[in-house]
């Protein structure tokens, strides 16, 4: 069977804003508006509509960060934590011979970091990443790209995501869907057993 896995809040926990806040100078009075401005353009960036060479310097400037770009990138990427329960499930599915595919709204710096730091990502045979497609979930086009690129039959493809809007897009595309919550992993296991 084919499995499409979202990444953030499914395979790994994500704690983005605290990391970005550390980049803002202590004497800045408009912390929330700086963060809002950076987050507001993140979808565009993750869809590949803004080049990293443009987005990262702009984001650093918007936050008021004046240090080395290496320090900025460490804060930008070091935001993940393992979801061991899901890792165990992924390892089992891989051992059973299922094809596992990543399907995420993500940009290159984050996927490169994850692949370099977490061996669990070696269990996946590929991925559809928003920054490469020009589209983000739940836009219909990205689901169609996944279907075509991996020759998927939606009715026999399982899709796991934490966001209801993305799951709604998956259902429209015809996938077998599960809305994942990391505090209710048992629900995922029950769903998995029903497939």
Secondary structure, 3 states (H helix, E strand, C coil): CEEEECCECCCEEECHHHHHHCCCCCCCCCHHHHHHHHHHCHHHHHCCCCCHHHHHHHHHHHHCCCCCHHHHHHHHHCCEEECHHHHHHHHHHHHCCCEEEEEECCCHHHHHHHHHHCHHHHHCCEEEEHHHHCCCCCCHHHHHHHHHHCCCCHHHEEEEECCHHHHHHHHHCCCEEEECCHHHHHHHHHHHHHC
